[in-house]
Amino acid sequence: MLVQVSGCLRSRVRRGDILGRLGGDEFMVILDSLHANEEATVVAESLLESISNPFRVEGHDLSIGASIGISVFPDNATSPEELMRQADSAMYAAKREGKNRVMAYTPEIGTQMHERLSLENQLRGAIARGEISVHYQPEFEVVGSRLIRFEALARWTHPALGNIPPVKFIPIAEESGLIVTLGAYIMQRACIEAVRWQSIAPNPIQVAVNVSSIQFRTKGFVEDVSAILQQTGLRPELLQIELTESVMLAGVEHTAATMNRLRELGVSMAIDDFGTGYSSLSYLPSLTFDALKIDRSFVMNLDTQPDGESMIRMLVALAQNLGMRVIVEGVETAEQLELIRALGANEVQGYLMGRPTATPMEAFLCPTKETPASSYPRVLSLAPTPVS
């Protein structure tokens, strides 16, 4: 793949330009004697176009993209080191904007990168300082309204900045490699909490833990999961690992092999945010997912857009034909719930049933007649309005 990409890039630069591979999948192009800064953008877009067609590798057609950052001398910097740092910052900004695009360095990007590096440095010690906590959001069966699981969600409370949203610190953790340590910590805390639930609830309650594709591909991941289960005493069948479609970037065979080893432990697996990432239906029959989670973006306008209803109906049929349960995320209104019930989904999650909390409400786990009505969980059939 790298050899073929190199050939494509070489075909789009001038004889006097310099093309080099910095390492991994990163390349650098030095363009000399440009008449205007805009010419660099023209060349960058040409480089993107050169790799837009699928590559044939070992009998497979593989489609890739790229993110390109531009820094110009002397407008942006005067030293080679600073030019490279700025181009790198612009490249990461392009990735965050959706990938497969070109971005030129600006002072605003520099400020964002400085803030990002600052957050990364502070995140490195956040676990040790007790700033990372786990919140839990309930999931219910559609038919019967039975609580079956809590999803564990990482939260960062900074002493000076306050609550830092996951959409801000999780990407930083992934890019820096901190996600491996963070993910293991969240899984361990969640399993400890789930053990406590079993002594309170009348039926077994699962805990769902999100696992980054980076963490999933780490050598020894299965052994780490096994060790956490043994240390905490949680029965394996009470842990559900949730993976996004990006795990497929490691290849179907590698992903399937790791999933099979997890299944041998007794752990169940769900594919999370389905329809928002890799989105190739061809891999689903090859993998042993137990559940498919339909992303909340399909639900937001469900009661006003007929296309959304058709999409969910199709995804429900697809998953159930493959033997998977269907979990619908982002349910916030009673009307959405009724539509999802009619479409045949198995389980639901959303603000209508409960928001994430640091400690799951005892009333969710073991409701009794003595529980005050004001604190009783408003699950499914009891939930005409969102709970706060």
N, C-alpha and C positions, 0 to 999 in steps of 0.2 A: 504494500500500500504506500509506504513512504517513498519508495523508488518511483512509483507511478505519479504520485503527487509532485515530487521534485521535477519530473519531466514536464508536467503541465505548467508549473510555475516558471520554469526556465524558458518555456516557449513564449511567455508574456512579458519578459523583461528585456531591456536593451543590452547590447553587447558589452557596454561599459559599466552596467550596473552590477552590484554584488548580491548574490543570493546565497544564503547559508542556513544550515540547520543548527539551531542552538542546542537542541536536545529534546528527547521525547518526540512530541508532535508539534514543536514550535520552530518556525522558520523566521528569518529576518531578511529584509530586502533593503539595500542601501541604494537610493536613487540620486544620481549626481546631475548637476547642471540643469535643474528644472527652471523654467521661465516663470512659473507661477505655482503657488501652493496647491491650487486646485488640481494640478496635473498629478499630484500624488494620489488624490482620491480617484482620479480616472484610472490610474494604474492598479490601485487596490481593488476597485470594482471589477477590472478585467481579470485579476487573479482569482477573485471569487467565482467569476463566470467560468474560468478554465477548469475548475474542479466540480462544476455543477452536475455533470453527467455521471452515472454510476460507474464504478471501477470493477473490473473483473478480477477477482482474487480467489484462487484455488476453487474455481467452479462456481463462485457466488458473486452476484451483483451487489455491490455495497455502495450506498449513497452516504456522502459525508458533507459537512459544511465547514466553515472557518469563521473566525472573528479576527478582524484586522484593526490595529491601532496605529495612528500616524503621529509622528513628532517631527517638527521642521526646524532646521538650523538656519539662521540664528534666532528666529522668531520665538521658539519655545525654550531652547537651551543652547549652550555653547560648548559643552563637553560631550564626548561620546557616551560616557556613563549616564549623564542626565538625560540625553536624548533617548537612550534605551529604556530607562526607567519610565519616562513619560509615555513612550510608545506602548510599553507594557501596561501602564495604567489605563490608557485609552482602549487597549485590547480587552481588558477585563470589564471596562465600562460597556463595550460592545456586547460582551457575553451577557451581562446583566440586562441589557436592553432586548434580549431575545435571540442572541447569537446570529451567525451567518450574516454579519453586517460590518460596515466600516465606520470608525469614529476617529476624528482628529482630536488631538489633545487640546484641552482648554484649561484655564485656571480653575474653573468649577470642578472639572474632573480631578485636578490635583488636590483640591480641598476635600472632595469625597474620598479619594484614596487615602489621604492623611487620616481622616476620621475612621476609615475602615481599618487601617493599620493599628490605630489607637484601640479600637474595639477588639481587634484580634489579640493584642497584647494583654488587654484586661480580661478577655475570655479565657486565656490560658490559666489564670489563677482563680476563676470564678467558682469552680467546683470546690476547691480547697477552702475558699472563703465562705462557703455556704450560700452563695448567691443563686445557684441553680436549684430549682424545685420542680416537682412533678405535679401537674394538675390532671384530673380525670373527668372524662365526659362519658355519660352513659349511652348505651345502645340497647334497643329493645326489639323484641319480635313484633312483627306487624300483627299477626294473628295471636291473640292471647295477651298481648301487652307485657310479656314477661321480660324482666331485666336479665340480660345474658352476658353483658361484657361492659367494661370501662376501657376507653382508649386513653393511654398515657401520653401526655403532652408536655414537652419541656418548656419551662418558663425561666426567664432571667430577670431578677430584680437587682438593678445596679444601685449602690448606695448613693450615688450622686445623680445619675441619669434617670432613675426610676425604672419602670417596666420597659424592657427592650423587647419588641415583638419578635417572635420566631422567624418571620419572613426577613428580618434584618440580621439576626445572628446565626441562623442555621446555614445560610450560604457561606458566611465567613468561616464557620466551622468546617464546612466541606472543602473549601478552597485551601484552607490551611492544614488540613489533616486532623484537626482537633475533633472532628466528628466521631472518630473511632473511640476515643476516650469518653466523650460526651455520651455517645450512644450506649456504651457499656454501662455507664453510671445510671442512665435513665432506666435501662432494662433491669438492673439490679434493684433499684428503688421500687420500681413497679412490681416486680415479683415479690418483694418483701411485703408490700401493701396488699397484694392479691392473696397472700397466705392468710392475712388477717380477715379478709372478706369471708373466707370459707367457714369461719367459726361463727359468723353472724347471719349470713344469708341462708334461706331455706333450700336453695338449689345452688349447684356449682356456678361460680361467676368467673368468666375469663378476663384476662387483661390483654389488650392489644398494644403492641409496641412498634413504633415506626423505626425502620432500619434503612439507613442511607445505602445507596448502591455502592458507595466507597467502603463503608463498613462491611457490607455483605461480601464484597470481593476480597476482603482481607484474609490472608492466610491464617488459618486457625479460628475463623469465625464460629464454625460449628462447635469446636471444642470450648470456646468461650461461652456460648449459650448453654452447653451441657454443664459447665462449671457453675454458672449462675443458678441454674435449676437445682443443682445438688446443694449449693451453699444456702439457698433460701428455703429449700424444701417444697417448692411449688411443683405440683404435678404437671408434667409436660403438656398434657392435653388442655391445661388451663392458660397456656401462653399462645397467643396468636401474633405472628410476625407479619407486619404490613410492609410491602415492598412497592415501589413505584415502577413504572415501565422502563425506567432508565437502567434497571439491572440487566436488561437485554443487551446493553452495549458490550457486555463481557462475552456475549455469544450464548446461544440456546443450550449447547452441550454443557458448558461450565455452570450456567445457572441451574439447569436441571439436575446436575450432579450434586450441587450444594443443597438444593431443595430436597432431594431424595434422602440425603443424610439427615436433614432436619426432621423429615417425616419419620425416619427410623427412630428418632428420639421421642416422637409422639407429639411434636409441635405442629400446630396448624398454621396456614399461610393465606394471606389475602393480598390481592393486587389492588393498590390504593390509587385514588385519583384517576381511574381508568378513563381513557379518551382524551387526556390532556398532554400526553408525552409521546412515547415511541409509536404507540397505536398501530401495531401490525397484528392483525388477527391470526396470522399464520402460526405464531408461536404458542398460542393458548393451549391447543391440544397436546403439546409436547411437555407442558409444565403442570405440576401437581398443586395448583392453587385450590384452596377449599372455598374461597369466597372472592367475589368481585365487588369492589366499592365504587359506586357511581359518584363522580365528582359533583360537588355542590353547584358548579357552574351550569349543570344540566337542569337543576331544580329551581334556580333563582326566578326564572320567568315561566315556570311550568304551567301556571294557571292562566297565563295570558298568551302564550305562544304554542300553537298546536304542534309545531315541529319538535319542540322539547318533549312533549308527550310521546310522539312517535319514536324518538331516539331512545327514551328510557324503555319503552315497550320492546324495542329491538334488542337492547342490551340485556334486559331481563331474560328474554327468550334464549339469547346466545349463551349466557352464563349457565342457565338452568339446564340447557341441553347438554352442556359439558360437565354437568354434575356439580356446579358451584352454587353456593348461596349468594344472594344479591343483597348488598347493604347500600342503602341510599343515604348520602350525606346531605347536610345543609337544609334539613326540613325545619321550617320556621313558622308555617301557618297550618291551621287545621285543614284548609282546602288542599294544600300540597299533600298532606298526609292521606287524605281520602283518595286522591288521584293515585298516589303511590300504592295504596292498598289495593285499588282496583286493577293496577297494572301488574300485580302479582309479586312484588318485591318481598323478600323474606324478613329483612331487618331495617331499622331506621335509626338515624342519629341526627341531632340538630338542637337548636335553641328551644324549639317547641317542647322537647322532652327534658332538656337540662343543659346548662352551660358547664364548661369545665370548672372544677373547683379543686382546691388543694387537698381536701379530704372528702371522699365521697360521703354524701349525706346518709346517716344511719337509716333514714326513712326510705331511701332507695333500696337499701340492702335488706332491711327487715321491717316492713311496715306493720304496725299493730293497731288495734282499735284505740289504744291509749295515745297514739300519735296525734297531736293537735292538727286540726284541719288546715290551719294556716301554714304549717311546715311540711305537709304531706306532699310527696312528689306527684306532679300532675302528668302521669304517663298516658300516652296514646288516647285511650278511650276517655280519660279524665282531663284532656288537655285542649280546650278550645282556644287558649291564648298562650303566647310564649311566657316561660317562667323567667324571672330576673335572677 
